[in-house]
Amino acid sequence: MPAKRDRREPTEEPDSSYLKAKNAALRLLSYRSRSEKEVQRRLQGRFTAAAVDRTLSDLRRQGLLDDAAFAKEWREQRERFRPRGPAVIRMELLRLGVDREVIREALSDFDASANAYQAGSKYASKLSVDDANVFRRRLGGFLHRRGFEGDVLGQTVERIWRELLDPLHGGVDADEEYD
């Protein structure tokens, strides 16, 4: 007659920890793509180091964890929905564990002017144009808090100011003649 097993004793096999870790990682990735470090941080402590390493390796091999693609997608999402300056995006990606070189590559063709304009246009429509200094200070502060700096910030504030004052010709030099 076989010996009775004590039901309270854990019988988890090594592959079981790996499968649970992989399922947890896939659940995380089902919400949005993530950096490798982000997934690793979320799995550590809950699963064995071997299960976490094997999970990360498998996900990389399957193309589900790719920091370069993640950084590019993060940037594109920011550009599309919540424009930020390159410094802010860089800090966000660093916080998420993306390597500096990968971030540099993802931001290599970043158009700060277009992003500043997109971010500032919607906000500027809520501001009063009665006082140019107040308008410029508020819009400039808004853009600065979103990571835009220097010439890009100043040029964007001036462009939006001109467009609000003269919606038909705000972006066109006043000296040009029209045919």
N, C-alpha and C positions, 0 to 999 in steps of 0.2 A: 504494500500500500504506500503511495507516494506521501511524502511529508507535506503537511499543511504549510502554506506560506502565510506569513503575518501580513495582513492587508495594510498595516500602517507603515510598513517599510517601503521607501521609494524604490521603484524598479525602473527608473528612467534610464534608457540606454543612451550612449553617446550620440547616436544619430537623432534621437528624439530632441535633444537640446538644439541641435543644428536646425532641424525642421521647424521648431518653434521660433528660433531666431530668424530664420528665413521668412516665415510667415509674418512675423512682426515687421520685418523690414519691408516686405511687399505691401503690407497694409499702410505703412508710412509713405511709401512711394505712390500709393494709389491716390493720395490727396493732392500731392504736388511733387515735382522732382526735387531732389535734395542732394546736397554735397555728400561725399563719402564720409567726411568727418562728422557731419550732422547725423548720419545714420549710425555711425560707430558710437557716438556719444549716447544715442538713445538706446542702443542695445547693451552697452557695457553695464555691468552690475546685475542685469537681469538674466544674462546667459553666460556660459563659460567663454573664456577668451578664445579657445579653439573654435567654438561654434560661431562666434562673431567673426573671426578671421576667415573661416570657410565661407560664411554667408557673404561677406564683402567681396571675397575673391570670385565667388560664383556670380554675384550681381554685376561685377565689373566685366567678367567674361561674357555675360549675356547682354551687355550694353545698357543695363539698367542704372548703373552708377558710372557717370562720366562727368568729372568736374568741369571740363572745358565746355561741354554741351550745357551743363547746368548754369555756369556763369553767363554764357551767351543768352540762355533763355531768361535768366533773372534780369539781365540788362534789358532785353526786349520787353519783358512784362512791365518794367519800370517805365520805359519809354512810352509804352502804349497806355498805361493806366494811371501811373503815379510818377510823373517825371521828376527826376532828381539829378543833381549834378554828379559829375564823375567821382568826386571825393566821397560823397555819401554812398554811392553804389559800391565803391572800393571798400569802404568801411563795413558795409553790410556783408559783402562777400567774405571779407577777412573774418568777421564774426562767425560766419557759417563754416569756416574752416577751409576755404579755397586758397590754394597756393598763390603767392604774389605774381608769379610769372603767368599763371593761367588768367588771373584778373587783368594783368596788363594786356594780354592778347585779346581778351573779351572786350576791353574798352578801347582798343586801338583805333577804331574808326568811329568813335562816339561823337555825335554832333551836339555839343553842349548848347549852341545857339538855338537850334530847333527845339531841344528839350526845354530850355528856359522859356522860350516863346510859348510853347504849349502849356507849361505850368503856369505862367504869368497871365495868359489871356483870360482864362476863366475867372481867376481871382480878381483881375483888374476890372472886370465888368461889374463887380460889387462895390467898387470904390467910387467916391465922388471925384469929379474932375474940376470942382470949384477952386481948389487950391493945388497948384502944380507941385509945390514943395511937399505937402502932406501926401499927395498921390505917389510921388517918387519915393518918399521915405517908406511908405507902407508897402508898396510893391517891391522895392529893393530889399526890405527886411524879409518879406515873404520868400523871395527868390534866394536870398542868402541862407535862410534857415533850411532850404531844400538843397543846399550844397553848390549853388552857382556863385561864381566869384568874378572879380575883375572886370575886364572889358565886356565879357559876355553879359554880365549882370547889367552894367550901365547901358550898353547898346540895346538890350532887350527892354529895359524900362523906357528908354527914349522912343523906341519903335512903337511900343504899345501906346505910349502917351500921344504920339503923333496920329496914330490910327484912331484913337478915341476922339481926338479933336476934329479930325477930318477923315471920316470913314471911307470916303471915295478915293482920296489921294494921299492918305497918311503915309504910305510907304514909298511914295514917288517924290523925287526932288522937286521942289517948288520952282526951280529955275528952268526945268525942261519945258519945251514947247510941245503942245499936243497938235497932231495933224487932224 
